[in-house]
């Protein structure tokens, strides 16, 4: 197995981040620093990161209903609560993508860096479904604009699935993951978001999980994510 992929399977980091660790000279094999992410290794190769052994561990994936005020990082320099603290696991988990602190709802955490990267890679177009409460009642024309794609400062958004819910909220399903995209899209058509929740990701839903609750995904659910995340 290639070194960068091995580190991702070991829960050290995503494959891309692992390549960065290797380039920085922080990874050794058999006691010797290695800078080639394609180096073939296995569990008997003596792989270490910053002097600590790295070995593949059982894969875990959790679905968490993130409350407001919790940040989507493994650690926070400002001492804010993180999503990792809400999941009961002995593994080194990190979130799959991010939700901003005030956005609530579905986020995945895993120790499988390769799976995390696969779920976030634009090539797979993994669907993400959000429900937003906004100021004002979006017109039919505004909903059409959102569905067709709106102009943002980083380019026109891809087409989205959009519908107005009975309680006045707007539901959007996107297949791209730009920073604060839902909020910016709705503001672009004249509606500021007052509350935002992600309710679906890659075919998974919150179900009956209350804010702060999580559940470990079943093997068949993980297999579906691995085979066809989009």
N, CA and C of each residue as an Amber inpcrd file, in Angstrom:
protein
   690
   0.8430000  -1.1880000   0.0000000   0.0000000   0.0000000   0.0000000
   0.8890000   1.2520000   0.0000000   0.4970000   2.2420000  -0.7670000
   1.2670000   3.4830000  -0.7950000   1.2370000   4.1810000   0.5660000
   2.3340000   4.8510000   0.8730000   2.5120000   5.4250000   2.2000000
   1.3930000   6.3940000   2.5730000   1.0260000   7.3080000   1.6670000
  -0.0130000   8.2920000   1.9920000  -1.3440000   7.6000000   2.2700000
  -1.6620000   6.5710000   1.4860000  -2.8980000   5.8300000   1.7000000
  -2.8400000   5.0630000   3.0180000  -1.6670000   4.5150000   3.3320000
  -1.4790000   3.7860000   4.5890000  -1.7510000   4.7050000   5.7810000
  -1.2150000   5.9290000   5.7250000  -1.4270000   6.8790000   6.8250000
  -2.9000000   7.2550000   6.9530000  -3.5860000   7.3700000   5.8060000
  -5.0160000   7.6790000   5.8530000  -5.7840000   6.5350000   6.5140000
  -5.4390000   5.3040000   6.1710000  -6.0950000   4.1510000   6.7810000
  -5.7570000   4.0310000   8.2630000  -4.6030000   4.5630000   8.6420000
  -4.2050000   4.5050000  10.0490000  -4.8780000   5.5870000  10.8810000
  -5.6720000   6.4350000  10.2290000  -6.3760000   7.4840000  10.9650000
  -5.5100000   8.6770000  11.2960000  -4.3520000   8.7940000  10.6430000
  -3.4480000   9.9160000  10.9270000  -3.9900000  11.2090000  10.3360000
  -4.4480000  11.1480000   9.0980000  -4.9500000  12.3300000   8.3910000
  -5.5680000  11.8680000   7.0860000  -6.2230000  12.7900000   6.3720000
  -6.6930000  12.4690000   5.0300000  -5.4780000  12.2020000   4.1510000
  -5.7020000  11.5870000   3.0070000  -4.5620000  11.2620000   2.1460000
  -3.8140000  12.5240000   1.7300000  -4.5500000  13.5680000   1.4100000
  -3.8990000  14.8130000   0.9970000  -3.0810000  15.4090000   2.1380000
  -3.6530000  15.4030000   3.3370000  -2.9120000  15.9320000   4.4900000
  -1.7180000  15.0420000   4.8130000  -1.8650000  13.7370000   4.6020000
  -0.7570000  12.8120000   4.8360000   0.3950000  13.1120000   3.8900000
   0.0800000  13.4560000   2.6510000   1.1290000  13.8180000   1.7050000
   1.9020000  15.0340000   2.1920000   1.1910000  15.9650000   2.8470000
   1.8570000  17.1330000   3.4170000   2.8010000  16.7510000   4.5470000
   2.3560000  15.8330000   5.4020000   3.2090000  15.3670000   6.4990000
   4.4790000  14.7100000   5.9590000   4.3110000  13.9360000   4.9030000
   5.4520000  13.2540000   4.2950000   6.4190000  14.2770000   3.7020000
   5.8770000  15.2670000   2.9870000   6.7220000  16.2930000   2.3710000
   7.4930000  17.0930000   3.4270000   6.9210000  17.2410000   4.6090000
   7.5830000  17.9860000   5.6830000   8.6440000  17.1650000   6.4030000
   8.8070000  15.8960000   6.0100000   9.8160000  15.0530000   6.6260000
   9.4360000  14.5170000   7.9840000   8.1290000  14.4860000   8.2810000
   7.6710000  14.0480000   9.6070000   7.3650000  12.5560000   9.6590000
   7.5250000  11.8880000   8.5110000   7.2040000  10.4640000   8.4270000
   8.4780000   9.6630000   8.1610000   8.6430000   8.5740000   8.8910000
   9.7860000   7.6880000   8.6770000   9.3150000   6.2600000   8.4650000
  10.1260000   5.5070000   7.7510000   9.8550000   4.0910000   7.5050000
  11.1120000   3.3130000   7.8750000  10.9730000   2.4120000   8.8270000
  12.1330000   1.6610000   9.2860000  13.2000000   2.5430000   9.8920000
  12.7800000   3.6540000  10.4930000  13.7210000   4.5560000  11.1430000
  14.3430000   5.5940000  10.2380000  14.0250000   5.5640000   8.9500000
  14.5900000   6.5110000   8.0000000  13.5120000   7.4490000   7.4590000
  13.7770000   8.7740000   7.4470000  12.7900000   9.7190000   6.9030000
  12.4700000   9.4000000   5.4400000  11.1920000   9.5510000   5.0860000
  10.7280000   9.2720000   3.7240000   9.9420000  10.4730000   3.2200000
  10.2180000  10.8770000   1.9850000   9.5010000  12.0220000   1.4050000
   8.7000000  11.6300000   0.1670000   8.6200000  10.3520000  -0.1200000
   7.8780000   9.8600000  -1.2850000   6.5490000   9.2710000  -0.8260000
   5.4180000   9.9480000  -1.1160000   4.1130000   9.4440000  -0.6680000
   3.7100000   8.1390000  -1.3440000   4.3900000   7.7730000  -2.4390000
   4.0580000   6.5500000  -3.1660000   4.8820000   5.3550000  -2.6900000
   5.7050000   5.5450000  -1.6920000   6.5160000   4.4410000  -1.1570000
   5.6080000   3.3060000  -0.6880000   5.9110000   2.0930000  -1.1000000
   5.1020000   0.9440000  -0.6960000   5.4530000   0.5230000   0.7240000
   4.4320000   0.3720000   1.5550000   4.6320000  -0.0250000   2.9450000
   3.5440000  -0.9950000   3.3670000   3.7640000  -1.6550000   4.4940000
   2.7370000  -2.4800000   5.1020000   2.8920000  -2.3790000   6.6160000
   2.1590000  -3.1950000   7.3490000   2.1760000  -3.1010000   8.8080000
   3.5190000  -3.4780000   9.4140000   4.3670000  -4.1660000   8.6390000
   5.6770000  -4.5660000   9.1430000   6.7880000  -3.6030000   8.7400000
   6.4150000  -2.4730000   8.1150000   7.4360000  -1.5520000   7.6010000
   7.9840000  -0.5890000   8.6550000   7.3360000  -0.5240000   9.8050000
   7.8050000   0.3920000  10.8430000   7.5410000   1.8480000  10.5220000
   6.3110000   2.1490000  10.1170000   5.9390000   3.5250000   9.7780000
   5.7110000   4.3250000  11.0560000   6.3220000   5.5110000  11.1150000
   6.1440000   6.4010000  12.2610000   5.8720000   7.8160000  11.7850000
   5.0810000   8.5390000  12.5530000   4.8140000   9.9580000  12.3010000
   5.2220000  10.7240000  13.5490000   6.1570000  11.6360000  13.3790000
   6.7010000  12.3910000  14.5140000   7.2040000  11.4520000  15.6140000
   7.7700000  10.3140000  15.1790000   8.3560000   9.3860000  16.1290000
   7.3810000   8.4290000  16.7730000   6.1060000   8.5010000  16.4040000
   5.1060000   7.6100000  16.9860000   4.6210000   6.6200000  15.9450000
   4.5160000   5.3380000  16.2980000   4.0890000   4.3180000  15.3410000
   2.7060000   4.6130000  14.7760000   2.5390000   4.3070000  13.5050000
   1.2500000   4.4770000  12.8440000   0.8620000   3.1520000  12.2140000
  -0.2870000   2.6460000  12.5670000  -0.7570000   1.3730000  12.0300000
  -2.2490000   1.4590000  11.7710000  -2.7320000   0.7640000  10.7430000
  -4.1750000   0.7780000  10.4570000  -4.9860000   0.3310000  11.6670000
  -6.1190000   0.9720000  11.8790000  -7.0000000   0.6200000  12.9820000
  -8.3950000   0.3500000  12.4360000  -9.2220000  -0.3230000  13.1890000
 -10.5750000  -0.5970000  12.7010000 -11.2940000   0.6930000  12.3160000
 -11.9400000   0.6610000  11.1680000 -12.6150000   1.8600000  10.6740000
 -13.8820000   2.1260000  11.4650000 -14.0600000   3.3870000  11.8410000
 -15.2740000   3.8160000  12.5160000 -15.8210000   5.0520000  11.8050000
 -17.1210000   5.0880000  11.6470000 -17.7930000   6.2610000  11.0870000
 -19.0180000   6.5490000  11.9440000 -19.1470000   7.7820000  12.3870000
 -20.2710000   8.1870000  13.2300000 -21.0680000   9.2890000  12.5430000
 -22.3790000   9.2410000  12.7450000 -23.2670000  10.2990000  12.2920000
 -23.6820000  11.0910000  13.5250000 -23.4160000  12.3800000  13.5110000
 -23.6970000  13.2550000  14.6540000 -24.6920000  14.3410000  14.2590000
 -25.6200000  14.6450000  15.1690000 -26.4930000  15.8020000  15.0110000
 -25.8310000  16.9620000  15.7510000 -25.1230000  17.7910000  15.0060000
 -24.3370000  18.8590000  15.6120000 -25.2190000  19.9840000  16.1520000
 -25.0380000  20.3420000  17.4240000 -25.7880000  21.4840000  17.9630000
 -25.1420000  22.8070000  17.5260000 -25.8770000  23.8890000  17.6890000
 -25.3250000  25.2140000  17.4270000 -24.2370000  25.5250000  18.4490000
 -23.2400000  26.2910000  18.0260000 -22.1660000  26.7060000  18.9190000
 -21.0150000  25.7330000  19.0090000 -21.1320000  24.5890000  18.3460000
 -20.0660000  23.5860000  18.3350000 -19.3190000  23.6900000  17.0070000
 -17.9830000  23.6660000  17.0640000 -17.1910000  23.8310000  15.8490000
 -16.8190000  22.4750000  15.2540000 -16.7040000  22.4590000  13.9340000
 -16.4560000  21.2080000  13.2020000 -14.9670000  20.9640000  13.0040000
 -14.2340000  20.8720000  14.1010000 -12.8110000  20.5790000  14.0610000
 -12.4970000  19.5580000  15.1490000 -11.3130000  18.9800000  15.0480000
 -10.8950000  18.0370000  16.0820000 -10.4320000  18.7740000  17.3280000
  -9.8170000  19.9520000  17.1350000  -9.3590000  20.7820000  18.2450000
  -9.6710000  22.2350000  17.9300000  -9.7940000  23.0430000  18.9660000
 -10.0670000  24.4680000  18.7560000  -9.1820000  25.2870000  19.6770000
  -8.4120000  26.2040000  19.0830000  -7.4660000  27.0100000  19.8550000
  -8.1580000  28.0030000  20.7740000  -9.4420000  28.2520000  20.5440000
 -10.1820000  29.2020000  21.3780000 -10.9670000  28.5150000  22.4860000
 -10.8070000  27.2100000  22.5980000 -11.4690000  26.4870000  23.6840000
 -12.9380000  26.2250000  23.4800000 -13.4390000  26.4090000  22.2620000
 -14.8510000  26.1450000  22.0050000 -15.1020000  24.6350000  21.9270000
 -16.3200000  24.1810000  22.2210000 -16.6130000  22.7460000  22.1140000
 -16.5050000  22.2840000  20.6630000 -16.0050000  21.0800000  20.4600000
 -15.8320000  20.5290000  19.1180000 -16.7090000  19.2970000  18.9220000
 -16.9580000  18.9650000  17.6640000 -17.7860000  17.8080000  17.3480000
 -17.1570000  16.5130000  17.8590000 -15.8440000  16.4600000  17.8790000
 -15.1530000  15.2390000  18.3070000 -15.4860000  14.9030000  19.7610000
 -15.6430000  15.9220000  20.5890000 -15.9320000  15.6930000  22.0020000
 -17.3210000  15.1010000  22.2340000 -18.1820000  15.1930000  21.2290000
 -19.5510000  14.7090000  21.3860000 -19.7120000  13.2350000  21.0250000
 -18.6510000  12.6290000  20.5080000 -18.7240000  11.2290000  20.0780000
 -17.8780000  10.3680000  21.0020000 -18.4640000   9.3110000  21.4920000
 -17.7860000   8.4170000  22.4300000 -17.0020000   7.3560000  21.6650000
 -15.7220000   7.6220000  21.4320000 -14.8690000   6.6840000  20.7130000
 -13.4390000   6.8220000  21.2160000 -12.7220000   5.7180000  21.2170000
 -11.3160000   5.7470000  21.5950000 -10.4210000   6.0240000  20.3930000
 -11.0030000   6.0820000  19.2060000 -10.2230000   6.3330000  18.0030000
  -9.9640000   7.8170000  17.8130000  -8.9860000   8.1060000  16.9910000
  -8.6950000   9.4980000  16.6480000  -9.5920000   9.8740000  15.4750000
 -10.6950000  10.5280000  15.7670000 -11.6840000  10.8900000  14.7570000
 -11.4780000  12.3220000  14.2820000 -11.9270000  12.5760000  13.0750000
 -11.9850000  13.9580000  12.6020000 -13.2060000  14.1000000  11.7020000
 -13.7410000  15.3200000  11.6050000 -14.9900000  15.5200000  10.8610000
 -14.7900000  15.4250000   9.3580000 -15.8430000  14.9600000   8.6870000
 -15.8610000  14.9130000   7.2280000 -16.4350000  16.2320000   6.7450000
 -15.5750000  17.1420000   6.3040000 -16.0320000  18.4770000   5.9290000
 -16.3630000  19.2970000   7.1580000 -17.0320000  20.4240000   6.9320000
 -17.3340000  21.3200000   8.0490000 -18.7230000  21.9250000   7.9290000
 -19.2900000  22.2020000   9.0740000 -20.4520000  23.0710000   9.1920000
 -20.0010000  24.2520000  10.0330000 -20.4290000  25.4700000   9.6850000
 -20.0230000  26.5950000  10.5110000 -20.6630000  26.4660000  11.8940000
 -20.1390000  27.2100000  12.8490000 -20.5020000  27.0110000  14.2560000
 -22.0060000  27.0940000  14.5040000 -22.7060000  27.9850000  13.8240000
 -24.1260000  28.1790000  14.0860000 -25.0330000  27.2810000  13.2510000
 -24.4710000  26.5710000  12.2770000 -25.2630000  25.6290000  11.5010000
 -25.3660000  24.3230000  12.2650000 -26.5610000  23.7690000  12.3140000
 -26.7970000  22.5310000  13.0560000 -26.9740000  21.3720000  12.0790000
 -27.0430000  20.1670000  12.6600000 -27.4330000  19.0270000  11.8520000
 -26.3480000  18.0220000  11.5590000 -26.5330000  17.3040000  10.4560000
 -25.7830000  16.0890000  10.1500000 -24.3380000  16.3620000   9.7640000
 -23.4330000  15.7160000  10.4980000 -22.0220000  15.7230000  10.1320000
 -21.4610000  14.3550000  10.4660000 -20.5660000  13.8650000   9.6230000
 -19.9260000  12.5680000   9.8470000 -18.5480000  12.7660000  10.4620000
 -18.1550000  11.8240000  11.3010000 -16.8040000  11.7920000  11.8640000
 -16.2420000  10.4000000  11.6320000 -14.9610000  10.3220000  11.2980000
 -14.3620000   9.0310000  10.9930000 -12.8710000   9.0460000  11.2730000
 -12.2970000   7.8620000  11.3480000 -10.8500000   7.7250000  11.4330000
 -10.2840000   7.2360000  10.1000000 -11.1180000   7.2010000   9.0580000
 -10.7040000   6.7580000   7.7330000 -10.5230000   7.9790000   6.8310000
  -9.2790000   8.4050000   6.6850000  -9.0070000   9.6040000   5.8940000
  -9.3600000   9.4480000   4.4360000  -9.1940000   8.2580000   3.9020000
  -9.5010000   8.0420000   2.4890000 -11.0050000   8.1770000   2.2410000
 -11.8160000   7.6170000   3.1240000 -13.2620000   7.7470000   2.9760000
 -13.6840000   9.2060000   3.1040000 -13.1060000   9.9220000   4.0600000
 -13.4450000  11.3360000   4.2470000 -13.1400000  12.1350000   2.9920000
 -11.9850000  11.8900000   2.3910000 -11.6140000  12.6220000   1.1830000
 -12.5360000  12.2730000   0.0290000 -12.9190000  11.0080000  -0.0590000
 -13.8240000  10.5690000  -1.1250000 -15.1810000  11.2580000  -1.0100000
 -15.6720000  11.3940000   0.2040000 -16.9760000  12.0250000   0.4060000
 -16.9470000  13.5140000   0.0830000 -15.7950000  14.1530000   0.2650000
 -15.6990000  15.5880000   0.0400000 -15.2130000  15.9540000  -1.3570000
 -14.7310000  14.9910000  -2.1270000 -14.1520000  15.3090000  -3.4380000
 -15.2550000  15.7480000  -4.4070000 -15.0620000  16.8960000  -5.0800000
 -16.0900000  17.4090000  -6.0020000 -16.4520000  16.4220000  -7.1130000
 -15.5220000  15.5410000  -7.4720000 -15.7760000  14.6080000  -8.5760000
 -16.9870000  13.7270000  -8.3220000 -17.2560000  13.3930000  -7.0570000
 -18.3360000  12.4660000  -6.7500000 -19.6840000  13.1550000  -6.5890000
 -19.6900000  14.4690000  -6.4610000 -20.9550000  15.1870000  -6.3630000
 -21.8570000  14.6710000  -5.2640000 -21.2910000  14.4700000  -4.0760000
 -22.0690000  13.9180000  -2.9650000 -23.1870000  14.8870000  -2.5740000
 -24.4400000  14.4370000  -2.5450000 -25.5480000  15.3410000  -2.2140000
 -25.5660000  15.7300000  -0.7430000 -25.8350000  17.0030000  -0.4910000
 -25.9610000  17.5500000   0.8520000 -27.2730000  18.3090000   0.9110000
 -28.1390000  17.9630000   1.8420000 -29.4600000  18.5940000   1.9180000
 -29.5650000  19.4620000   3.1640000 -29.9990000  20.7070000   2.9640000
 -30.1160000  21.6940000   4.0400000 -31.5350000  22.2400000   4.0920000
 -31.9360000  22.6430000   5.2990000 -33.1980000  23.3560000   5.4700000
 -32.9060000  24.6750000   6.1540000 -33.3530000  25.7440000   5.5140000
 -33.0120000  27.0900000   5.9850000 -34.2620000  27.8920000   6.2950000
 -34.2280000  28.5920000   7.4150000 -35.2520000  29.5780000   7.7260000
 -34.6770000  30.9400000   7.3610000 -35.4480000  31.7220000   6.6270000
 -34.9290000  32.9870000   6.1130000 -35.8620000  34.1440000   6.4380000
 -35.3280000  35.3360000   6.2910000 -36.1440000  36.5390000   6.4400000
 -36.8880000  36.7850000   5.1380000 -38.1870000  36.9680000   5.2510000
 -38.9870000  37.1860000   4.0580000 -39.4100000  35.8750000   3.4210000
 -40.3800000  35.9630000   2.5450000 -40.9110000  34.7910000   1.8450000
 -40.2870000  34.7280000   0.4560000 -39.4370000  33.7200000   0.1830000
 -38.8160000  33.6280000  -1.1450000 -39.8610000  33.4770000  -2.2420000
 -39.7110000  34.2390000  -3.2830000 -40.6390000  34.1650000  -4.4090000
 -40.3230000  32.9360000  -5.2600000 -41.2560000  32.6090000  -6.1230000
 -41.0380000  31.5010000  -7.0530000 -39.8310000  31.7800000  -7.9310000
 -39.6570000  33.0470000  -8.3200000 -38.5170000  33.4170000  -9.1500000
 -37.2010000  33.2180000  -8.3970000 -37.1970000  33.5640000  -7.1120000
 -35.9840000  33.3730000  -6.3070000 -35.6250000  31.8920000  -6.2230000
 -36.6250000  31.0420000  -6.0570000 -36.3770000  29.6020000  -5.9920000
 -35.8440000  29.0810000  -7.3240000 -36.3540000  29.6330000  -8.4060000
 -35.8580000  29.2250000  -9.7280000 -34.3970000  29.6330000  -9.9090000
 -34.0650000  30.8170000  -9.4250000 -32.6710000  31.2770000  -9.5150000
 -31.7490000  30.3440000  -8.7390000 -32.1760000  29.9730000  -7.5350000
 -31.3600000  29.0710000  -6.7170000 -31.1650000  27.7350000  -7.4220000
 -32.2350000  27.2320000  -8.0340000 -32.1650000  25.9390000  -8.7090000
 -31.2510000  25.9780000  -9.9300000 -31.2500000  27.0980000 -10.6370000
 -30.4530000  27.2130000 -11.8540000 -28.9880000  27.5050000 -11.5660000
 -28.7270000  28.1510000 -10.4170000 -27.3580000  28.5720000 -10.0890000
 -27.2940000  30.0780000  -9.9870000 -26.6620000  30.5600000  -8.9180000
 -26.5660000  32.0000000  -8.7160000 -25.1020000  32.4240000  -8.7010000
 -24.8910000  33.6840000  -9.0240000 -23.5300000  34.2340000  -9.0880000
 -23.0480000  34.5900000  -7.6900000 -21.9310000  33.9720000  -7.2730000
 -21.2700000  34.3110000  -6.0170000 -19.8950000  34.8750000  -6.3260000
 -19.2070000  35.3530000  -5.3110000 -17.8970000  35.9490000  -5.5670000
 -16.8570000  34.9270000  -6.0100000 -17.1480000  33.6330000  -5.8440000
 -16.2230000  32.6060000  -6.3180000 -16.8110000  31.8200000  -7.4910000
 -17.7480000  32.4430000  -8.2090000 -18.2940000  31.8390000  -9.4100000
 -19.7490000  31.4260000  -9.2690000 -20.3270000  30.9990000 -10.3720000
 -21.7370000  30.5920000 -10.3970000 -21.8640000  29.2060000  -9.7640000
 -22.8790000  29.0430000  -8.9240000 -23.0960000  27.7510000  -8.2790000
 -23.6820000  26.7500000  -9.2670000 -23.4580000  25.4880000  -8.9800000
 -24.0400000  24.4270000  -9.8020000 -25.5480000  24.3630000  -9.5590000
 -26.2980000  23.7990000 -10.4880000 -27.7440000  23.6480000 -10.2780000
 -28.0300000  22.8890000  -8.9790000 -29.1240000  23.2710000  -8.3260000
 -29.4970000  22.6550000  -7.0490000 -30.9590000  22.2420000  -7.0880000
 -31.3130000  21.3290000  -6.1980000 -32.7150000  20.9710000  -6.0170000
 -33.2680000  21.8650000  -4.9080000 -34.3460000  22.5600000  -5.1890000
 -34.8840000  23.5500000  -4.2480000 -36.3880000  23.3750000  -4.1120000
 -36.8790000  23.4680000  -2.8820000 -38.3310000  23.4670000  -2.6750000
 -38.6680000  24.2420000  -1.4100000 -39.8670000  24.8210000  -1.4140000
 -40.3630000  25.5530000  -0.2590000 -41.1560000  24.5880000   0.6140000
 -40.8530000  24.5510000   1.9020000 -41.5490000  23.6690000   2.8220000
 -42.7850000  24.3510000   3.3920000 -43.6770000  23.5550000   3.9560000
 -44.9490000  24.0980000   4.4460000 -44.7520000  25.0850000   5.5910000
 -43.6860000  24.9150000   6.3750000 -43.4730000  25.8200000   7.5030000
 -42.7150000  27.0850000   7.1150000 -42.5330000  27.3000000   5.8160000
 -41.8860000  28.5200000   5.3480000 -40.3940000  28.3780000   5.1230000
 -39.8200000  27.2650000   5.5460000 -38.3900000  27.0670000   5.3070000
 -38.1340000  26.6710000   3.8550000 -36.8730000  26.8050000   3.4700000
 -36.4500000  26.4340000   2.1240000 -35.5010000  25.2470000   2.2300000
 -35.7250000  24.2270000   1.4200000 -34.8490000  23.0580000   1.4020000
 -34.0150000  23.0840000   0.1210000 -32.7070000  22.9340000   0.2760000
 -31.7930000  22.9190000  -0.8660000 -30.9300000  21.6650000  -0.7960000
 -30.7840000  20.9990000  -1.9220000 -29.8500000  19.8850000  -2.0360000
 -28.7690000  20.2700000  -3.0320000 -27.5500000  20.3140000  -2.5390000
 -26.3990000  20.7250000  -3.3390000 -25.4950000  19.5340000  -3.5830000
 -24.6820000  19.6440000  -4.6340000 -23.6770000  18.6250000  -4.9180000
 -22.2880000  19.2460000  -5.0140000 -22.1290000  20.3490000  -4.3280000
 -20.8130000  20.9720000  -4.1730000 -20.7520000  21.5500000  -2.7660000
 -19.5490000  21.7890000  -2.2690000 -19.4250000  22.1720000  -0.8670000
 -18.5720000  23.4040000  -0.6400000 -18.9870000  24.5350000  -1.1850000
 -18.2340000  25.7730000  -0.9650000 -18.4670000  26.3000000   0.4530000
 -17.5830000  27.1640000   0.8890000 -17.6800000  27.7390000   2.2220000
 -18.9640000  28.5500000   2.3880000 -19.7580000  28.2090000   3.4080000
 -20.9980000  28.9170000   3.7350000 -21.8900000  29.0890000   2.5000000
 -21.9350000  28.0830000   1.6680000 -22.5860000  28.2100000   0.3720000
 -24.0780000  28.4800000   0.4670000 -24.7940000  27.7520000   1.3140000
 -26.2460000  27.9360000   1.3920000 -26.5780000  29.3480000   1.8420000
 -25.8840000  29.8100000   2.8540000 -26.1390000  31.1770000   3.3350000
 -25.8780000  32.2010000   2.2310000 -24.7870000  32.0270000   1.5180000
 -24.4440000  33.0010000   0.4680000 -25.4170000  32.9300000  -0.7060000
 -25.8710000  31.7280000  -1.0360000 -26.8320000  31.5990000  -2.1400000
 -28.1430000  32.3080000  -1.8120000 -28.6310000  32.0920000  -0.5980000
 -29.8960000  32.7140000  -0.2260000 -29.7670000  34.2290000  -0.1050000
 -28.6430000  34.6900000   0.3990000 -28.4260000  36.1370000   0.4600000
 -28.3520000  36.7350000  -0.9380000 -27.8210000  35.9610000  -1.8980000
 -27.6980000  36.4560000  -3.2670000 -29.0580000  36.7000000  -3.9100000
 -30.1000000  36.0010000  -3.4250000 -31.4480000  36.2280000  -3.9710000
 -32.2980000  37.0400000  -2.9930000 -31.6230000  37.6740000  -2.0220000
 -32.3110000  38.6440000  -1.1690000 -32.8850000  38.1280000   0.1300000
 -32.4120000  36.9700000   0.6080000 -32.9820000  36.4110000   1.8400000
 -31.8800000  35.9760000   2.8070000 -31.7860000  36.6840000   3.8970000
 -30.7880000  36.3670000   4.9170000 -31.2410000  35.1500000   5.7290000
 -30.3250000  34.2250000   5.9660000 -30.6380000  33.0020000   6.7150000
 -30.6350000  33.2940000   8.2140000 -31.6850000  32.8780000   8.8990000
 -31.7520000  33.0400000  10.3500000 -31.5010000  31.7330000  11.0920000
 -31.6820000  30.6010000  10.4210000 -31.3840000  29.2940000  11.0200000
 -31.1210000  28.3190000   9.8870000 -30.1030000  27.4610000  10.0720000
 -29.7320000  26.5380000   9.0070000 -29.3900000  25.1740000   9.6010000
 -29.9620000  24.1340000   8.9960000 -29.7310000  22.7660000   9.4610000
 -29.4320000  21.8680000   8.2690000 -28.4030000  21.0210000   8.4010000
 -28.1760000  20.0080000   7.3660000 -28.8850000  18.7320000   7.8010000
 -29.7360000  18.2300000   6.9260000 -30.5660000  17.0760000   7.2880000
 -30.2020000  15.8240000   6.5050000 -29.3520000  15.9450000   5.4900000
 -28.9930000  14.7790000   4.7020000 -27.6120000  14.9070000   4.1080000
 -26.9220000  13.7790000   3.9610000 -25.5950000  13.7400000   3.3470000
 -25.3660000  12.3430000   2.7760000 -25.1140000  12.2730000   1.4870000
 -24.7720000  11.0120000   0.8210000 -25.8070000   9.9170000   1.0800000
 -27.0770000  10.3020000   1.1320000 -28.1300000   9.3260000   1.3450000
 -28.4360000   9.0300000   2.7960000 -27.6450000   9.5840000   3.7130000
 -27.8850000   9.4060000   5.1420000 -28.7600000  10.5410000   5.6560000
 -29.5680000  10.2570000   6.6860000 -30.4240000  11.2680000   7.2900000
 -30.2670000  11.2480000   8.8020000 -30.7140000  12.3100000   9.4480000
 -30.5990000  12.4110000  10.9060000 -31.4650000  11.3940000  11.6330000
 -32.5850000  11.0370000  11.0520000 -33.4910000  10.1310000  11.7480000
 -33.9880000  10.7810000  13.0260000 -33.9870000  10.0490000  14.1170000
 -34.4900000  10.5860000  15.3750000 -33.4150000  11.1240000  16.2930000
 -32.2140000  11.3390000  15.7820000 -31.1440000  11.8450000  16.6370000
 -31.4410000  13.2720000  17.0940000 -31.3350000  13.5020000  18.3890000
 -31.4940000  14.8510000  18.9250000 -30.1570000  15.5740000  18.8750000
 -30.1620000  16.9190000  18.9620000 -28.9040000  17.6610000  18.9480000
 -27.9220000  17.1280000  19.9990000 -26.7110000  16.8710000  19.5650000
 -25.6840000  16.3450000  20.4590000 -25.5880000  14.8380000  20.4680000
 -26.5880000  14.1460000  19.8990000 -26.5690000  12.6900000  19.8630000
 -25.8740000  12.1930000  18.5920000 -25.3090000  10.9970000  18.6860000
 -24.6420000  10.3970000  17.5380000 -24.9240000   8.9060000  17.5090000
 -24.6310000   8.2970000  16.3840000 -24.7080000   6.8380000  16.2740000
 -23.6040000   6.3730000  15.3320000 -23.1140000   5.1880000  15.5810000
 -22.0980000   4.6050000  14.7060000 -22.7720000   3.9770000  13.4950000
 -22.2410000   4.2320000  12.3110000 -22.8220000   3.6640000  11.1030000
 -22.5970000   2.1570000  11.0500000 -23.5710000   1.4690000  10.4950000
 -23.4650000   0.0310000  10.2890000 -22.4900000  -0.2700000   9.1500000
 -22.0340000  -1.4860000   9.0950000 -21.0870000  -1.8900000   8.0540000
 -21.6760000  -1.7010000   6.6620000 -22.9730000  -1.9960000   6.4780000
 -23.5780000  -1.8560000   5.1570000 -23.6920000  -0.3830000   4.7580000
 -23.9120000   0.5000000   5.7330000 -23.9690000   1.9270000   5.4260000
 -22.6020000   2.4380000   4.9960000 -21.5650000   2.0010000   5.6810000
 -20.2020000   2.4090000   5.3170000 -19.8470000   1.8730000   3.9370000
 -20.2640000   0.6500000   3.6650000 -19.9710000   0.0480000   2.3590000
 -20.6010000   0.8570000   1.2270000 -21.8230000   1.3210000   1.4420000
 -22.4830000   2.1360000   0.4090000 -21.7410000   3.4460000   0.1970000
 -21.2690000   4.0530000   1.2840000 -20.5000000   5.2890000   1.1620000
 -19.2220000   5.0540000   0.3880000 -18.6060000   3.9140000   0.6240000
 -17.3350000   3.5950000  -0.0290000 -17.5200000   3.3100000  -1.5120000
 -18.6010000   2.6120000  -1.8480000 -18.8180000   2.1960000  -3.2270000
 -19.3710000   3.3150000  -4.0980000 -20.3340000   4.0690000  -3.5580000
 -20.9950000   5.0830000  -4.3730000 -21.4210000   6.2610000  -3.5050000
 -20.4550000   7.1200000  -3.0950000 -20.7860000   8.2110000  -2.1800000
 -21.7430000   9.2360000  -2.7590000 -21.7970000   9.3510000  -4.0950000
 -22.6670000  10.3340000  -4.7080000 -24.0390000   9.8080000  -4.9840000
